[in-house]
Amino acid sequence: MSELSVPTGAAPPDVPAGCEVARVARVDRGLLTVLTATGEHRVRLGGALHDESAPAVGDWVAVRGELAVRLLPRRTAFVRTAAGRGSAPQVVAANVDLVLVVDSLVGDARLRRVERYLAVAWASGATPVVVLTKADVCPDVPAAVARVAEDAVGVEVLAVSAVSGAGLGALQSLLTPGSTAAMVGPSGVGKSSLANALAGRPVAATAEIREDGRGRHTTTARELHLLPGGGLLIDTPGMRELALPGGEGLDTTYADVAGLAADCRFRDCAHRTEPGCAVAAAIDRGELDPARFTAWRKLQAEAHRQELRADARARALEHQRVRALHREMRARPARPHR
């Protein structure tokens, strides 16, 4: 990667005097690979960038010499919470315009998984696009795309093949100069092969296909790549767990279910046996898949639990801050009386 073309107004304002603005391309244990108008550089994290504000791939930072001294404001962020590992959120990719939710056309459509990724993608502030890979080995691509598109309400669904090149043109047309896309999805769905095809050169390692037609995990670190047309692509490792950081994005992902729920007779309808339940009526008429409704309720409950954990964590951090402040005040020498 030779240089980064920075469109006018793309970088955040308020860059400290004497600093250069840079885009984070990779994070390696206190070292950042950053892209500037003059090329690629390696810089260290300054002391002001603590764990809570550590840069992520896609972030803009202010660099002074060989030191990143300030994290600049984010426009968008794809944030995950690892299930069962506390409530601390993790920024997967920052300042993205598109989130490419990647899944494979090998085997049956994994609709519930796609919906989960879409909920997090909508919450990021970016625009999600579903990209279904391995179209060259799917016997009926239009039917498979239609199945996913029926659930991916308001989201463009593209079928592509990194082998034959089918569908790549439509995807490349979305990656406009200066825009940033992040690829997210589980291991083995073809993200690395797709990254190489879009970049026109090997930028990610790939592995042999297993006997069941699925790929193997290859990407080990998030990395930002400059594409031939001037767009930028963030490749991410497969995520074994993707818990919702909160409820943002659920109503957009399940706009059909949320719309029905709003038409229920009672505001606190549990959508079980209550009279006038629009959701139950739609299920009875065959207009709403019960599995989709169940997935909506499951993710609602999960998001609520995550929000409670986040609140508890915020209270604990505030308690620690206050205790530290009190200890500091007690340690100060007393002023002499006049």
PyMOL commands that set and color helices and strands:
alter all, ss='L'
color gray80, all
select helices_A, chain A and resi 51-53+111-123+135-137+141-151+168-172+191-199+250-253+255-262+278-284+290-331
alter helices_A, ss='H'
color red, helices_A
select strands_A, chain A and resi 20-28+31-36+39-45+60-64+67-71+77-80+90-94+98-104+127-133+156-159+180-184+223-226+232-235
alter strands_A, ss='S'
color yellow, strands_A
deselect
rebuild
show_as cartoon
